[in-house]
Each structure stands twice: as C-alpha cells, then as structure tokens.
Amino acid sequence: MLEWLTTAIRRPPMTWWDILDIAIVALVIYESLKLIRGTRAVQMAAGSLLILLLLFVSRLAPLQTVNWLIRNLLVYVGFAAIVIFQSDIRRALAHLGRAPFFRWFARGDTGDEAIEEIVSASAMLAAHKTGAIIAIEREIGLRNYIESGIPIDGEVTHDLLVTVFQLGAPLHDGAVMIQEGRVAAAACFLPLTVNPVFGRELGTRHRAAIGLTEESDAIAVVVSEETGKISIALDGQLERDLTTDQLRARLAALVLQRRAPARAPRAAYEI
C-alpha cells in the first residue's frame, strides 16, 4: 500500500495531452450512456459490471472455481456482445455519422414543395381516417426498406400519396418511402419496435414507424386509421396528435434545417 502511494505521489506532472485524453474518454463514456439510456442495454450493462465485480472478488477471496469459470467465459463475451447489442452498436455508429463534420457530405434537402404535399396528403387522409405511413429519408439511407416494396420513383404530390393509401388499393399496405425529394417506393415493410415502453394498445402501423426510426434517423409521418390523428415517429419515440401547422413546422425543422430534434415526452400513446 505504501509503495502504491509513493508511486502515485512521484507521478510526472499532468500535461494538456493528459487532460485531453481524459476528456475524450469521459465524452465517449457519456455519449455511450446516453445511447443506451432507456433501452434493454442498461440492464445488460449492469449485469456485465456485476460479472466483472465478481471476477475481482474471486481474485481477492480467492474463489478459484468462480475465477476459472468467469475467465473462460470472458473469451466469448466479445462475440456475444456483438450479437446481443447489434442494434445498439448500429445506432451508435449511425449517431456518430450524423456528427456536424459529416454533414458537409450530406445529400440535398427535400424541398418545401415536398413537405407541403406531405402535409396536405396527411390532412386529407386524417380527415377520412385512412391509415398511412410516410417515411422520409435523411442522412442514413433506407435502401433496404425501399427494396422491400414496389418501386415508383415519382414526384411527391398529395394526389399520389392519397391514392396509394386508399383502402383496397394494391399498395395501401406498408409504407411510402421518400428519398431525395421523390417517392421511391410504396408498400414497403418496416421493422416493428420491441421496446416495452410502448403499451399493447399501440397499433402495428405506429410500431412499424417507431421501429424504422430506431434503426435510422428517418422521419415517419403516421395517420391513424382508428382516430384519424397525425403523429411523427422520430428517434424511436412518438409525437402524437399533431395539427397540420405543427406537422408542417416539425417537418421544416427536421428536414430542411436539420436541427437536432428534442425528444418527445414518453406519455400515454394513442393509436
């Protein structure tokens, strides 16, 4: 103990490089905790810390059998972490790719006309209680989801959007994907969220919209078939019961200005 204290006292003075090193590590840890906050990764991270604590205790005790078991299991922890946390790792890398530096290489923004057409179509669909999902691509490409549907490559107009989602139309099931200001595809399949935060009363359409925004930075406009309410799914959360003016303002802020969105409060969700 005395030797450790002596070594610590005689340590070379801290330089600006040391401060920068500590700051970077602290920032990485902070951002990592922000990314896993509210997800199942929190419980799994806590379990991993418990195993590491048990390993440390087994060396002090000593608990030879426990120490041997944990050391042998740690060999496979890296592979298990990649499999278990694949969605969180993908989301973290996507979050890194949305840093301001990379926005210099971003594609062109969707125009005001496209947003106005989306708002007009959403209002018309909501008035007739016609269910719809309109997904807008931003920084992260949605090619995998676009290829799951029927290619259209048409101009964004409210007539086209309303026609696609008419009940009985061949393409009304699934989502419309908007890419680079054009309707890329319709009847696209989206992943359903498995987040336990959302209750069972949330419908498949809303779960699909939330699932898409958990996997990418896309925006999903959802019109409820039961209530006719308009919602926006963003970053795995749902902003519900929006008016047309609110929808227009949100889309302008998120698509045109590319501002960092404020997360919606986790209140009771309606379909």
C-alpha beads as a LAMMPS data file, in Angstrom:
LAMMPS data file: protein, C-alpha beads

271 atoms
270 bonds

1 atom types
1 bond types

-500.0 500.0 xlo xhi
-500.0 500.0 ylo yhi
-500.0 500.0 zlo zhi

Masses

1 110.0

Atoms # bond

1 1 1 0.000 0.000 0.000
2 1 1 2.850 2.365 0.883
3 1 1 4.630 1.626 -2.395
4 1 1 1.479 2.391 -4.373
5 1 1 1.036 5.705 -2.537
6 1 1 4.692 6.619 -3.123
7 1 1 4.387 5.845 -6.843
8 1 1 1.236 7.956 -7.094
9 1 1 2.930 10.932 -5.398
10 1 1 6.015 10.720 -7.616
11 1 1 3.954 10.571 -10.780
12 1 1 5.037 13.027 -13.549
13 1 1 3.023 16.278 -13.697
14 1 1 -0.187 16.246 -15.743
15 1 1 0.063 17.845 -19.183
16 1 1 -2.563 19.231 -21.552
17 1 1 -2.381 15.975 -23.512
18 1 1 -3.392 14.061 -20.382
19 1 1 -6.331 16.406 -19.842
20 1 1 -7.402 15.988 -23.470
21 1 1 -7.076 12.205 -23.159
22 1 1 -9.292 12.144 -20.047
23 1 1 -11.820 14.497 -21.636
24 1 1 -12.164 12.310 -24.746
25 1 1 -12.656 9.147 -22.680
26 1 1 -15.219 10.921 -20.474
27 1 1 -17.088 12.155 -23.555
28 1 1 -17.154 8.660 -25.062
29 1 1 -18.500 7.182 -21.817
30 1 1 -21.099 9.951 -21.516
31 1 1 -22.343 9.541 -25.090
32 1 1 -22.442 5.757 -24.662
33 1 1 -24.605 6.095 -21.557
34 1 1 -26.921 8.479 -23.430
35 1 1 -27.315 5.987 -26.255
36 1 1 -28.237 3.049 -24.026
37 1 1 -30.444 5.084 -21.667
38 1 1 -33.970 3.715 -21.657
39 1 1 -33.066 0.563 -23.607
40 1 1 -32.563 -3.046 -22.602
41 1 1 -28.822 -2.484 -22.903
42 1 1 -28.875 -0.761 -19.497
43 1 1 -29.841 -3.955 -17.673
44 1 1 -27.337 -5.982 -19.689
45 1 1 -24.574 -3.484 -18.962
46 1 1 -25.400 -3.687 -15.264
47 1 1 -25.186 -7.476 -15.448
48 1 1 -21.787 -7.235 -17.154
49 1 1 -20.496 -4.942 -14.397
50 1 1 -21.713 -7.435 -11.811
51 1 1 -19.747 -10.228 -13.507
52 1 1 -16.599 -8.077 -13.559
53 1 1 -17.076 -7.258 -9.887
54 1 1 -17.458 -10.959 -9.139
55 1 1 -14.215 -11.623 -11.040
56 1 1 -12.388 -9.040 -8.933
57 1 1 -13.812 -10.505 -5.695
58 1 1 -12.871 -14.048 -6.758
59 1 1 -9.235 -12.958 -7.070
60 1 1 -9.201 -11.441 -3.606
61 1 1 -11.033 -14.235 -1.779
62 1 1 -9.694 -16.390 -3.572
63 1 1 -12.545 -18.288 -5.212
64 1 1 -10.597 -20.397 -7.657
65 1 1 -13.536 -22.157 -9.303
66 1 1 -15.523 -18.936 -9.817
67 1 1 -12.409 -17.180 -11.133
68 1 1 -11.691 -20.001 -13.592
69 1 1 -15.299 -20.061 -14.801
70 1 1 -15.509 -16.322 -15.406
71 1 1 -12.093 -16.134 -17.107
72 1 1 -13.128 -18.864 -19.547
73 1 1 -16.467 -17.241 -20.243
74 1 1 -14.868 -13.840 -20.918
75 1 1 -13.278 -15.291 -24.069
76 1 1 -16.715 -15.374 -25.695
77 1 1 -18.014 -12.103 -24.259
78 1 1 -16.843 -10.071 -27.265
79 1 1 -18.737 -12.237 -29.746
80 1 1 -21.818 -12.327 -27.517
81 1 1 -21.788 -8.535 -27.142
82 1 1 -21.769 -8.045 -30.926
83 1 1 -24.779 -10.337 -31.331
84 1 1 -26.754 -9.050 -28.354
85 1 1 -26.027 -5.356 -28.827
86 1 1 -26.056 -5.294 -32.629
87 1 1 -28.937 -2.804 -32.846
88 1 1 -27.368 -0.537 -30.219
89 1 1 -23.977 -0.693 -31.944
90 1 1 -25.609 0.144 -35.280
91 1 1 -27.459 3.050 -33.676
92 1 1 -24.249 4.322 -32.054
93 1 1 -22.345 4.258 -35.344
94 1 1 -25.252 5.983 -37.082
95 1 1 -25.252 8.634 -34.343
96 1 1 -21.526 9.165 -34.920
97 1 1 -22.104 9.511 -38.656
98 1 1 -24.592 12.326 -38.011
99 1 1 -21.924 14.497 -36.393
100 1 1 -21.667 18.056 -37.802
101 1 1 -18.412 17.235 -39.604
102 1 1 -20.086 14.626 -41.803
103 1 1 -22.959 16.926 -42.737
104 1 1 -20.690 18.532 -45.322
105 1 1 -21.150 15.342 -47.336
106 1 1 -24.923 15.165 -46.872
107 1 1 -27.313 14.845 -49.763
108 1 1 -29.590 17.662 -50.812
109 1 1 -32.575 18.524 -48.690
110 1 1 -36.165 17.757 -49.522
111 1 1 -37.803 20.941 -50.840
112 1 1 -40.574 22.997 -49.308
113 1 1 -42.920 21.776 -52.017
114 1 1 -42.487 18.138 -50.998
115 1 1 -43.186 18.978 -47.356
116 1 1 -46.316 20.892 -48.294
117 1 1 -47.527 17.954 -50.374
118 1 1 -46.925 15.551 -47.461
119 1 1 -48.800 17.832 -45.047
120 1 1 -51.699 18.207 -47.490
121 1 1 -51.922 14.450 -48.060
122 1 1 -51.714 13.715 -44.314
123 1 1 -54.531 16.155 -43.603
124 1 1 -56.726 14.597 -46.282
125 1 1 -56.003 11.053 -45.090
126 1 1 -56.659 12.055 -41.473
127 1 1 -59.994 13.635 -42.395
128 1 1 -61.141 10.330 -43.914
129 1 1 -59.448 8.200 -41.197
130 1 1 -57.303 6.425 -43.757
131 1 1 -54.217 4.813 -42.218
132 1 1 -50.836 5.725 -43.693
133 1 1 -47.085 5.729 -43.070
134 1 1 -44.888 8.189 -44.966
135 1 1 -41.173 7.760 -44.230
136 1 1 -38.669 10.469 -45.188
137 1 1 -35.013 9.550 -45.637
138 1 1 -32.392 11.876 -44.138
139 1 1 -28.701 11.137 -43.530
140 1 1 -28.943 7.343 -43.260
141 1 1 -30.005 5.524 -46.421
142 1 1 -33.182 3.447 -46.445
143 1 1 -32.289 1.303 -49.438
144 1 1 -33.012 -1.997 -47.664
145 1 1 -36.552 -0.905 -46.861
146 1 1 -37.106 0.681 -50.268
147 1 1 -36.148 -2.563 -51.994
148 1 1 -38.748 -4.445 -49.921
149 1 1 -41.573 -2.505 -51.599
150 1 1 -42.801 -1.634 -55.076
151 1 1 -40.583 0.937 -56.856
152 1 1 -42.330 4.112 -58.007
153 1 1 -39.740 6.905 -58.457
154 1 1 -42.391 9.583 -58.792
155 1 1 -42.788 13.199 -57.823
156 1 1 -44.092 13.841 -54.316
157 1 1 -47.686 15.002 -54.716
158 1 1 -50.634 14.771 -52.374
159 1 1 -52.673 13.092 -55.121
160 1 1 -50.158 10.266 -55.427
161 1 1 -49.868 9.793 -51.659
162 1 1 -53.615 9.791 -51.100
163 1 1 -54.165 7.372 -53.989
164 1 1 -51.550 4.924 -52.683
165 1 1 -53.178 4.657 -49.258
166 1 1 -56.771 4.326 -50.397
167 1 1 -58.368 1.265 -48.821
168 1 1 -58.422 -1.544 -51.362
169 1 1 -55.581 -0.103 -53.438
170 1 1 -52.844 -2.648 -54.233
171 1 1 -50.178 -0.584 -52.437
172 1 1 -52.083 0.663 -49.389
173 1 1 -50.437 -1.841 -47.004
174 1 1 -46.967 -0.838 -45.884
175 1 1 -45.109 2.458 -46.005
176 1 1 -44.306 5.014 -48.678
177 1 1 -40.594 5.863 -48.751
178 1 1 -39.470 9.344 -49.826
179 1 1 -35.861 9.607 -50.932
180 1 1 -34.147 12.759 -52.232
181 1 1 -37.443 14.552 -52.713
182 1 1 -39.137 11.768 -54.685
183 1 1 -41.457 8.897 -53.854
184 1 1 -39.017 5.997 -54.140
185 1 1 -41.327 3.091 -53.319
186 1 1 -44.617 2.067 -51.728
187 1 1 -45.896 -0.972 -49.817
188 1 1 -42.540 -1.192 -48.011
189 1 1 -42.095 -3.455 -44.998
190 1 1 -40.746 -1.848 -41.825
191 1 1 -39.334 -3.439 -38.645
192 1 1 -41.641 -3.420 -35.622
193 1 1 -40.354 -1.942 -32.386
194 1 1 -39.923 -4.296 -29.441
195 1 1 -39.470 -1.508 -26.905
196 1 1 -41.515 -2.469 -23.819
197 1 1 -42.168 1.219 -23.084
198 1 1 -44.946 1.246 -25.656
199 1 1 -48.124 -0.454 -24.482
200 1 1 -50.130 -3.097 -26.271
201 1 1 -52.692 -0.525 -27.324
202 1 1 -50.199 0.819 -29.858
203 1 1 -51.084 -0.488 -33.318
204 1 1 -48.879 -2.220 -35.870
205 1 1 -48.682 0.886 -38.047
206 1 1 -47.284 3.006 -35.234
207 1 1 -44.942 0.234 -34.080
208 1 1 -43.560 -0.069 -37.595
209 1 1 -42.945 3.677 -37.791
210 1 1 -41.166 3.667 -34.426
211 1 1 -39.162 0.581 -35.418
212 1 1 -37.879 2.344 -38.542
213 1 1 -36.740 5.381 -36.569
214 1 1 -34.963 3.138 -34.058
215 1 1 -32.852 1.733 -36.895
216 1 1 -32.222 5.022 -38.739
217 1 1 -32.575 8.786 -38.494
218 1 1 -35.610 8.781 -40.793
219 1 1 -38.838 10.635 -40.019
220 1 1 -42.102 8.708 -40.233
221 1 1 -45.436 10.501 -40.516
222 1 1 -48.267 8.245 -39.307
223 1 1 -52.002 8.698 -39.795
224 1 1 -54.170 6.591 -37.503
225 1 1 -56.915 4.583 -39.149
226 1 1 -58.926 4.434 -35.896
227 1 1 -58.753 8.054 -34.728
228 1 1 -57.530 9.987 -37.752
229 1 1 -54.795 11.586 -35.644
230 1 1 -51.450 12.518 -37.164
231 1 1 -48.213 11.526 -35.418
232 1 1 -44.496 11.737 -36.102
233 1 1 -42.072 8.939 -35.183
234 1 1 -38.520 10.132 -34.589
235 1 1 -35.526 8.563 -32.818
236 1 1 -37.659 5.695 -31.564
237 1 1 -40.280 7.939 -29.989
238 1 1 -43.710 9.184 -30.985
239 1 1 -45.058 12.736 -31.149
240 1 1 -48.813 12.321 -31.366
241 1 1 -51.954 14.274 -32.146
242 1 1 -50.318 16.964 -34.302
243 1 1 -52.210 19.622 -36.217
244 1 1 -51.329 20.353 -39.831
245 1 1 -49.491 23.519 -38.784
246 1 1 -47.492 21.619 -36.181
247 1 1 -46.698 18.893 -38.704
248 1 1 -45.514 21.478 -41.232
249 1 1 -43.315 23.193 -38.662
250 1 1 -41.794 19.924 -37.418
251 1 1 -41.003 18.669 -40.918
252 1 1 -39.465 22.010 -41.869
253 1 1 -37.278 21.955 -38.760
254 1 1 -36.239 18.316 -39.127
255 1 1 -35.841 18.019 -42.894
256 1 1 -34.915 21.484 -44.120
257 1 1 -32.969 22.933 -41.217
258 1 1 -31.632 19.558 -39.959
259 1 1 -31.792 20.705 -36.384
260 1 1 -31.240 18.229 -33.558
261 1 1 -34.787 17.275 -32.536
262 1 1 -35.958 17.433 -28.950
263 1 1 -37.285 14.091 -27.812
264 1 1 -40.971 13.836 -27.201
265 1 1 -42.121 13.090 -23.647
266 1 1 -42.985 9.469 -23.013
267 1 1 -46.626 9.978 -22.258
268 1 1 -49.572 7.668 -22.929
269 1 1 -49.594 6.812 -26.604
270 1 1 -52.716 6.616 -28.682
271 1 1 -53.320 4.777 -31.892

Bonds

1 1 1 2
2 1 2 3
3 1 3 4
4 1 4 5
5 1 5 6
6 1 6 7
7 1 7 8
8 1 8 9
9 1 9 10
10 1 10 11
11 1 11 12
12 1 12 13
13 1 13 14
14 1 14 15
15 1 15 16
16 1 16 17
17 1 17 18
18 1 18 19
19 1 19 20
20 1 20 21
21 1 21 22
22 1 22 23
23 1 23 24
24 1 24 25
25 1 25 26
26 1 26 27
27 1 27 28
28 1 28 29
29 1 29 30
30 1 30 31
31 1 31 32
32 1 32 33
33 1 33 34
34 1 34 35
35 1 35 36
36 1 36 37
37 1 37 38
38 1 38 39
39 1 39 40
40 1 40 41
41 1 41 42
42 1 42 43
43 1 43 44
44 1 44 45
45 1 45 46
46 1 46 47
47 1 47 48
48 1 48 49
49 1 49 50
50 1 50 51
51 1 51 52
52 1 52 53
53 1 53 54
54 1 54 55
55 1 55 56
56 1 56 57
57 1 57 58
58 1 58 59
59 1 59 60
60 1 60 61
61 1 61 62
62 1 62 63
63 1 63 64
64 1 64 65
65 1 65 66
66 1 66 67
67 1 67 68
68 1 68 69
69 1 69 70
70 1 70 71
71 1 71 72
72 1 72 73
73 1 73 74
74 1 74 75
75 1 75 76
76 1 76 77
77 1 77 78
78 1 78 79
79 1 79 80
80 1 80 81
81 1 81 82
82 1 82 83
83 1 83 84
84 1 84 85
85 1 85 86
86 1 86 87
87 1 87 88
88 1 88 89
89 1 89 90
90 1 90 91
91 1 91 92
92 1 92 93
93 1 93 94
94 1 94 95
95 1 95 96
96 1 96 97
97 1 97 98
98 1 98 99
99 1 99 100
100 1 100 101
101 1 101 102
102 1 102 103
103 1 103 104
104 1 104 105
105 1 105 106
106 1 106 107
107 1 107 108
108 1 108 109
109 1 109 110
110 1 110 111
111 1 111 112
112 1 112 113
113 1 113 114
114 1 114 115
115 1 115 116
116 1 116 117
117 1 117 118
118 1 118 119
119 1 119 120
120 1 120 121
121 1 121 122
122 1 122 123
123 1 123 124
124 1 124 125
125 1 125 126
126 1 126 127
127 1 127 128
128 1 128 129
129 1 129 130
130 1 130 131
131 1 131 132
132 1 132 133
133 1 133 134
134 1 134 135
135 1 135 136
136 1 136 137
137 1 137 138
138 1 138 139
139 1 139 140
140 1 140 141
141 1 141 142
142 1 142 143
143 1 143 144
144 1 144 145
145 1 145 146
146 1 146 147
147 1 147 148
148 1 148 149
149 1 149 150
150 1 150 151
151 1 151 152
152 1 152 153
153 1 153 154
154 1 154 155
155 1 155 156
156 1 156 157
157 1 157 158
158 1 158 159
159 1 159 160
160 1 160 161
161 1 161 162
162 1 162 163
163 1 163 164
164 1 164 165
165 1 165 166
166 1 166 167
167 1 167 168
168 1 168 169
169 1 169 170
170 1 170 171
171 1 171 172
172 1 172 173
173 1 173 174
174 1 174 175
175 1 175 176
176 1 176 177
177 1 177 178
178 1 178 179
179 1 179 180
180 1 180 181
181 1 181 182
182 1 182 183
183 1 183 184
184 1 184 185
185 1 185 186
186 1 186 187
187 1 187 188
188 1 188 189
189 1 189 190
190 1 190 191
191 1 191 192
192 1 192 193
193 1 193 194
194 1 194 195
195 1 195 196
196 1 196 197
197 1 197 198
198 1 198 199
199 1 199 200
200 1 200 201
201 1 201 202
202 1 202 203
203 1 203 204
204 1 204 205
205 1 205 206
206 1 206 207
207 1 207 208
208 1 208 209
209 1 209 210
210 1 210 211
211 1 211 212
212 1 212 213
213 1 213 214
214 1 214 215
215 1 215 216
216 1 216 217
217 1 217 218
218 1 218 219
219 1 219 220
220 1 220 221
221 1 221 222
222 1 222 223
223 1 223 224
224 1 224 225
225 1 225 226
226 1 226 227
227 1 227 228
228 1 228 229
229 1 229 230
230 1 230 231
231 1 231 232
232 1 232 233
233 1 233 234
234 1 234 235
235 1 235 236
236 1 236 237
237 1 237 238
238 1 238 239
239 1 239 240
240 1 240 241
241 1 241 242
242 1 242 243
243 1 243 244
244 1 244 245
245 1 245 246
246 1 246 247
247 1 247 248
248 1 248 249
249 1 249 250
250 1 250 251
251 1 251 252
252 1 252 253
253 1 253 254
254 1 254 255
255 1 255 256
256 1 256 257
257 1 257 258
258 1 258 259
259 1 259 260
260 1 260 261
261 1 261 262
262 1 262 263
263 1 263 264
264 1 264 265
265 1 265 266
266 1 266 267
267 1 267 268
268 1 268 269
269 1 269 270
270 1 270 271
